[in-house]
């Protein structure tokens, strides 16, 4: 048994060692920090967790052993507190409830209407929705795990940079990971905190064991990251300093080379799926719409405009979205943008609802013009809002609303088709105006920050050289700012220097939430380097200088890799951008012109047939047999076809733009919204011009041809 005096001495030295190392991972502080961080960072799954726990109390379903292990792993990745059994119970219970509601609703409608009309389409959609809901809830943990990994992957290089640079001057893996977890953004920061959390709760006995277990979750998705971390671990056993530094450098190079190789393979693999998605999800559905007027007339009203809206604005867009999302979920880990915009002065405008209100007011007049032909189908309502009988009669003729045995049908007229163009215009204007107003200033900041990052490597070299010559960090920023005057980097360093001159510390001058220079240059690269500078300066100017020079070298390597990655995805991105702004709008516009022409031809033939029966027409040539095949009143009006295509193009622009942004930059909401606004302006404007020209030209040609069939009167 140890002597009490020896115990006292050991306790004193342990306390002193902890103070010198500034070891901060105490149980109570880290536990509270992790719990608070989890509540703030992972709200989306909490509602899912509540429903899953509730469903398991109603009908508990246990997945098979293999599936159970797969779901438990996915739930562990997203730090969920539910089990695979509760997740499966929610999927099964939801499927049963939606099926029952669908059947009950269908039976109730048939009973109340006396069986005169069977809404089979809605029964089919209800069953289809039930199956989709089951599949979505069943695979929800797996999808969330992939999304979590996709977001985390964009931070891997940054995280390794933190760890490598820190371990160059302090060879302590635990403290390096703690340093990285403190300065990373979620979700990777939460993963790193979880490493310590598992030790605190007794799941693992050592930090090393917890780290190795965490790395196993990356083995299938990013083996290079696992290898890099093992290299970092092995550097701790290297007795020679220069060898240790070489191993640390090699770890970062391993990840960068792995990312480049995977992106090369990814760009080759996604070309065929994206081409198939474009053909099956965009080209074929749009071309099929050109035949809808003929099909609806031949089928005698079996196909209605409601079927078209459901098919082309719900089912097909969902199919395209699902297929593209599956392609995006296979994106390699380790590269992408991160968001650091929350503290920027213009971020309040980005989150504000004022642009939505302004966009709504701009779009509303166009929306009213677009739905004006619908008023002709409800004469009583039209009269109640101030349209006189003469106006209704005139507009009814202009819009070509027909009276049938079951009520009014249409509108079939050229005027209605032209006015329908205002509906997709109003929808696209709302989102384009809103998104452009929200993102315009922040995108300018992003572009300026990108310019800064391009020249940041040389600036860090200069800063490192100033520090190595003995110039304190408080003075080094000002001297480098003078040399780089007029550049984005010079502006950043000047902001830091001005804050220091006003009495702030270096840390406050950079990271102060109200006046810090990082607010105006929201870059993960700048943030990373400045955190490392501050940490290095605490160890001495020499360490700070070496850290800055080392980061400068890595920045140049990262920049070369990023440029190479952009080249790799350029072919795919250019092709998709062409589809968004050129090919899809042309295809949609021409199809609308064809639909309007077909409707006009059938309408003209039907009118001549009616005139022949009343003796008002001499002859209609050989068209009499053809006319009897068609019923204009049962046709789907081109007005509704144009609305379906116009809204579908807006949806496709959203889906394909998101796909392009994720392929290029990873998850980046700011760029995504800004690009959606641009593509809506270009794509929908081009579509409306092509559609209007096609409608007018093709209907004019049809009118000239039809006059040759047989004169009226």
Buried (B, 14 or more C-beta within 10 A) or exposed (E): EEEEEEEEEEEEEEEEEEEEEEEEBEEEEBBEBBEEBBEEBBEEBEEBBEBBBEBBEEEEBEBEEEBBEBBBBBBEBBBBEBBBBBBBBBBBBBBBBBBEEBBEBBEEBBEEEEEEEEBEBBBEBBBEBBEBBBEEBBBBBBBBBBBBBBBBBBBBBBBBBBBBBBBBBBBBBBBBBBBBBBBBBBBBBBBBBBBBBBBBEEEBEEBBBBBBEBBEBBEEBBBBBBBBBBBBBBBEEBEEEEEBBEBBBBBBBBBBEBBBEBBBEBBEEBEEBBEEBBEBBBBEBBEBBBEBBBEBBBEEBEBBBEBBBBBBBEEBBBBBBBBBBEBBBEBBBBBBBBBBBEBBEBBEBBEEEEBBEBBBEBBEEBBEBBBBBBBBBBBEEBBEEEBEEEBBEEBBEBBBBBEEEEEBBBBBBBBBBBBBBBBBBBBBBBBBBBBBBBBBBBBEBBEBBEEBBBBBBBBBBBBBBBBBEEBEBBEBBBBBBEEBEEBBBBBBBBBBBBBBEEEBBBBBBBBBEEBBBBBBBBBBBBBBBBBBBBBBBEEEBEBBBBBBBBBBBBBBBBBEBBEBBEEBBEEBBEBBBEBBBEBBBBBBBBBBBBBBBBBBBBBBBBBBBEBBEEEEBEEBEEBBEBBEEBBBBBBBBBBBBBBBBBBBBBBBBBBBBBBBBBBBBBBBBBBBBBBBBBBBBBBBBBBBEBBBEBBBEBBEEBBEEBEEBBEEE
